[in-house]
Amino acid sequence: MDWSSVAVSDFVASAAVALATTLVVEYLAKPWMDARKARMLRDRAQLDEIVFAFQKAVMIGSALLPETKLDHPAARAVQATMLLRTDEAMIELQNALSRLPHHFVAKHSEHIGKSARYIGFVVGVVSSSREAGDLNLAEVSDAIIDLSEFDAYFVANATLRDSQERWLRRWFSRHFMKDDYSRAASNALAKHGLLDEH
């Protein structure tokens, strides 16, 4: 038996298998995995964006001055500025909601519909107050406070694919708090006359 011919044929076979494996991984598997990774990172960033947009809108809206504080000379300018910033934050929130990943929208369409309706309501309330020049913003403040009932749902319902939260907190929120968050959102809609009667 010629050992040199066996060694060469084994070497050629090994090289061919290695080359084929490299080509399959490089041209078939790797592009698919890179695209999946990019999609997952984008989806996660979009979910983070909606949570941060809720937080920003609530924080800025909560800084609106109560009627009792409008006597100070600078209060009217501060109130007008904060109302403008609240309006901008609400528009950002509306835009962030429209960019949620399609699989998340399909899975949570009921809550996203409630959120879209309520966000649209708050945008309308804030815009009308700005246009009217009314700086007594009890209705705006009340609407902003109830806005916080909607963002917790997005954090609680992020899946393993969507979230970087610790798995135990995610599991607990999804299994024990999801209905509470959904109910709180429905109550906020009902309070402002926005809930459909079925």
C-alpha positions in Angstrom: 0.0 0.0 0.0 1.3 3.4 -1.0 1.0 5.5 2.2 1.9 8.7 0.4 -1.1 8.5 -1.9 -3.4 7.8 1.1 -2.0 10.8 2.9 -2.4 13.0 -0.1 -6.0 11.9 -0.7 -6.8 12.4 3.0 -5.3 15.8 2.9 -7.2 16.7 -0.3 -10.5 15.4 1.2 -9.9 17.3 4.5 -9.1 20.5 2.6 -12.2 20.1 0.4 -14.5 19.6 3.4 -12.9 22.6 5.2 -13.3 24.8 2.2 -16.9 23.7 1.6 -17.7 24.3 5.3 -16.1 27.7 5.2 -18.0 28.7 2.1 -21.3 27.5 3.5 -20.8 29.4 6.8 -19.4 32.5 5.1 -21.9 32.9 2.3 -25.1 31.3 3.7 -25.1 31.2 7.5 -23.1 34.3 8.4 -25.2 36.8 6.4 -28.4 35.3 7.9 -27.0 35.5 11.4 -25.7 39.0 10.9 -29.1 40.2 9.6 -30.9 38.5 12.5 -28.5 40.1 15.0 -29.0 43.6 13.4 -32.8 43.1 13.5 -32.8 42.0 17.1 -30.6 45.0 18.1 -32.9 47.4 16.1 -36.0 45.9 17.7 -34.6 46.2 21.2 -33.5 49.8 20.5 -37.1 50.6 19.3 -38.6 49.1 22.4 -36.2 51.1 24.6 -37.1 54.2 22.6 -40.8 53.9 23.5 -40.1 53.4 27.2 -37.7 56.4 27.3 -40.2 58.5 25.3 -42.9 57.7 27.9 -40.5 58.6 30.7 -39.5 61.9 29.0 -43.1 62.9 28.3 -44.2 62.2 31.9 -41.2 63.9 33.4 -41.5 67.1 31.3 -45.3 67.1 31.7 -45.0 66.7 35.5 -42.9 69.9 35.6 -45.9 72.0 34.5 -46.6 74.6 37.3 -49.8 74.4 39.3 -52.3 77.3 39.0 -51.2 78.6 42.5 -47.6 79.1 41.3 -48.5 81.3 38.2 -48.3 84.6 40.2 -44.6 84.8 40.0 -43.4 87.1 37.2 -41.3 84.4 35.4 -43.9 81.7 35.9 -45.8 82.4 32.8 -42.7 82.2 30.6 -41.7 79.0 32.3 -45.1 77.5 31.9 -45.2 78.4 28.2 -41.8 76.8 27.7 -42.7 73.6 29.6 -45.9 73.4 27.6 -44.0 73.6 24.4 -41.5 71.0 25.6 -44.4 68.7 26.7 -46.0 69.1 23.2 -42.6 68.1 21.6 -42.2 65.2 23.9 -45.7 63.9 23.1 -45.0 64.1 19.3 -41.7 62.2 19.9 -43.7 59.6 21.9 -46.2 59.2 19.0 -43.3 58.8 16.6 -41.6 56.2 18.8 -44.9 54.2 19.1 -45.2 54.1 15.3 -41.7 52.6 15.0 -42.2 49.5 17.2 -41.2 46.2 15.7 -43.9 44.5 13.7 -43.8 41.2 15.8 -44.3 43.2 19.0 -47.2 45.2 17.4 -48.8 41.9 16.3 -48.4 40.3 19.7 -49.6 43.3 21.7 -51.9 45.1 19.3 -54.7 45.6 21.9 -52.5 47.6 24.3 -50.7 49.4 21.5 -54.1 50.5 20.2 -55.1 51.8 23.6 -51.7 53.6 23.9 -52.1 55.2 20.5 -55.6 56.4 21.4 -54.5 57.8 24.7 -51.3 59.4 23.3 -53.3 61.0 20.5 -55.7 62.4 23.2 -52.9 63.9 25.2 -51.3 65.4 22.1 -54.7 67.0 21.3 -55.1 68.4 24.9 -51.6 69.8 25.0 -51.8 71.3 21.5 -55.2 72.9 22.2 -53.8 74.4 25.4 -50.8 75.9 23.6 -53.0 77.3 20.8 -55.4 78.8 23.2 -52.6 80.3 25.3 -54.2 78.9 28.4 -51.6 78.4 31.1 -53.9 76.9 33.7 -53.2 73.4 32.8 -55.1 71.2 35.2 -56.5 69.1 32.3 -53.0 68.7 30.7 -51.4 67.7 34.1 -54.2 65.2 34.7 -53.8 63.7 31.3 -49.9 63.5 31.7 -50.2 61.8 35.1 -52.4 59.1 33.6 -49.9 58.6 30.7 -47.7 56.7 33.2 -50.3 54.0 33.2 -49.3 53.0 29.7 -45.5 52.7 29.8 -45.3 49.9 32.4 -47.1 47.5 30.1 -44.3 47.8 27.5 -41.6 47.0 30.0 -43.6 44.1 31.5 -44.4 42.6 28.1 -40.9 42.7 26.6 -40.0 39.1 25.7 -36.6 37.4 26.0 -36.1 38.5 22.4 -37.0 42.1 23.2 -35.6 42.7 26.7 -32.3 43.0 28.6 -34.1 43.0 31.9 -33.3 40.2 34.3 -35.3 37.1 33.4 -36.9 36.7 36.9 -38.2 40.3 36.9 -39.4 39.9 33.3 -41.1 36.5 34.1 -42.8 37.9 37.2 -44.1 41.0 35.4 -45.4 39.1 32.5 -47.2 36.5 34.5 -48.4 38.5 37.5 -48.6 42.1 36.5 -49.6 42.1 32.9 -53.4 42.2 33.6 -52.9 44.9 36.2 -51.1 47.1 33.7 -53.7 46.5 31.1 -56.5 47.3 33.5 -54.8 50.5 34.6 -54.5 51.6 31.0 -58.2 50.8 30.4 -59.1 52.8 33.5 -57.1 55.8 32.3 -58.9 55.6 28.9 -62.3 55.3 30.7 -61.5 58.3 33.0 -61.1 60.5 30.0 -64.0 59.1 28.0 -61.9 57.2 25.5 -62.8 53.6 26.1 -65.0 51.8 23.6 -68.1 50.3 25.2 -68.5 46.7 24.2 
